[in-house]
Amino acid sequence: MARANVTGHSTSLTGMAPYGIRVVGDPVLRQPAAPVTEIDGRLARLAEDMIVTMHEAPGIGLAAPQVGVQKRLFVYDLHDGDGAHVVVNPVITETRGEWVYEEGCLSVPGLAWEIVRPKEVHLTGRDLDGKELSFEADELLARLFQHEVDHLDGVLLLERLDDDQRRQAKRALRDQVLATEGAGERRRLRLPGRG
Ligand code: ZN
């Protein structure tokens, strides 16, 4: 997840992010990810590389499908001094209330929309030691959890937009494609249809 109200960040072109972040149009972002069956050193290495990739983006959350890995885990760092965290096999077990937040996504670069979602969630999962995690999250953290679990289900924030926002998104994404076609990149953008 990208924090929408952070602008003017300069990222180094010589950055050492281990992964490129997949962007809208890449089918990997539309596929549900498989549960993690083994928490081992390989998974820990993946999580570590995802954290570096998230920090360099920069973003506050990153799900494995965004780096092309179809496994149910995500990393996050709210930059609140608490450091980066990993949640394996996350499940939202409860939601409450409503909250509007201007939400962005590293896989839909440069765009953000005010989106209504539940304000509080209860999320369970496991850490890299296999220990059970249980969070009562509110506002930004709750939003991040919902956004990342959506990624694991193959859902992009574009599917959370209202009709007006969806029209605006289609225009903006079409413009982005036109802008990159000069570089020889042709991507078919498929926005979620209604219903
Ligand atoms: Zn995202």
Boltz pocket constraint, residues with backbone or C-beta under 6 A from the ligand:
constraints:
  - pocket:
      binder: B
      contacts: [[A, 1], [A, 2], [A, 61], [A, 104], [A, 105], [A, 106], [A, 107], [A, 147], [A, 151]]
      max_distance: 6.0
